[in-house]
Amino acid sequence: MRTAVSADTLAANRRLARFDGHAEVWVFGYGSLIYKADFPYLERRPARIHGWTRRFWQGSHDHRGTPQAPGRVVTLVRERGAVCVGMAYRVTPDVFDHLDYREKNGYLRFVTELCFEDGGGAEGLVYIATTDNAAFLGPAPEHEIARHIAASEGPSGPNRDYLLHLAAALRELGADDPHVFAIERHLRALDEGVAAG
Ligand code: SIN
């Protein structure tokens, strides 16, 4: 696999956008940024972006696993016609010091069009771990992803908590995400010692 992007993207993001003098910026969250807003924001609104789908294909060396035993977290993958539901936050540019650090394990900032669930839209930023980053794990069957998540843990806690919090947050948003919900089902079946249908 090509690994043109380092597993540590902190410096790359800091070299990126200068925010063009904007006093406020929208950032779209589709993973832990939906349920864990550990940063100050001016406003948050459920939103969606088009042409991307959420996948548990990114390795986590620093939050839900370690470099020796990476966990699995979500990234976005291009898919024609796909819609990804998440949460948009209006923040001041200084918040990106924290976000760039938090998302440093392979994620780069990209500009995207956001559509708010209650109407209207805006341009914003989204952190995506592209397939050419060194921590990318790629696809695997959903039952294997569930096994991997069940066995992983990192400085931010058990990998299973990431999955379960994300699934609960998506349900709260009314989002249908067959990939996330299938992995959640497999994890719960593992807990019960049965195979998920
Ligand atoms: C995001 O939540 O938008 C990025 C991925 C993550 O931190 O889980």
Residues whose N, C-alpha, C, O or C-beta is under 5 A from the ligand:
A	BS01	SIN	F28 G29 Y30 G31 S32 L33 I34 V74 Y127
